[in-house]
């Protein structure tokens, strides 16, 4: 059986990446979408990272669902691991154990605003310690803080030689029984990581390893690297998942027409502005789109077309049969080759064939996280046309 998750977001509409065209969003719209997904045979839903706190948002609307699981992003080190364990145990107790953790390492500028000025690769080391402490606390054990970022010596170095933090001692609640683990042995740890450091972190910590949708060979290489990293740490992943977007229609041309409609509604100027901002952010202002070189010839064609003032054609956006570079709230045409903003596109036979090719290349892939806009409308179409062919686990 295959686990299929959908996407939750306060931003919706045909082109939610264009602020002026999307309808007003908020917790009620997220709740309406979650309630709708709960009636469809999806395994769960991924809540995206937006300015609204994802955990609080899902806690607010979870009562509107009965069985839908929620994959929620969490950063390591921002909340005390024991406190986070108690919060998630509480959520699990209220929902019957329906929370999945998406372990996000984060990008430096955003993480630093939260008061965690730890460089990117070093956060992977902190993360490994953090999630071990979280797991111990969730499972009802006393976390061992020695040789972690919470150790007494770490506090002493951070403050002064005269600073003596309190010793960690076993805590016994007097007023109530502690919350027993709801999910066994603990809430599942999902996460990605494509760089060498990210793969090593996933191999040490993650239980369900995720990758952005890309060409089949690129997926095969990333999953092989992750599996090798896990083996170095004496582990195996419990599952592998692919995160991408999808447009499925009864006939291939109908799916292509919808794909083109989104692109044309966005327009070349808005697309170029997004790409320009992305390149300048990555280069810290040192260069722009005109100076950018794509990682392969096909993506360079996309960049060249945008620079020439026109939108690329469908043929130019097809990365391999059935797999297309498209537009999403987090990426435009995947010009970096990271897999962000890649679609499966076509008839039910076409999309099912693309999924089958991925699972043939990497048989351990048992999970897909999909998105499509508008979210409720596309979820209904996917549930009707595609899910019956996948024997989805719900």
Secondary structure, 3 states (H helix, E strand, C coil): CEEEEEEECCCCCCCCCCHHHCCCCCHHHHHHHHHHHHCCCCCEEEECCCCCCHHHHHHHHHHHCCCCEEEEEEECCCCCHHHHHHHHHHHHHHHCCCEEEEEECCCHHHHHHCCCCCCHHHHHHHHHHHHHHHHHHHCCCCCCCCCCCCCHHHHHHHHCCCCCCCCCCCCCCCCCCCCCCCCCCCCCEEECCCCHHHHHHHHHHCCEEEEECCCHHHHHHHHHHHHHHHHHCCCCCCEEEEEEEEEECCCHHHHHHHHHHHHHHHCHHHHHHHHHHHHHHHCCCCCCHHHCCCCCHHHHHHHHHHHCCCCCCHHHHEEECCEEECEECCEECCCCCCCCCEEEEECHHHHHHHHHHHHHHCCCEEEEEEECCCHHHHHHHHHHHCHHHCCEEC
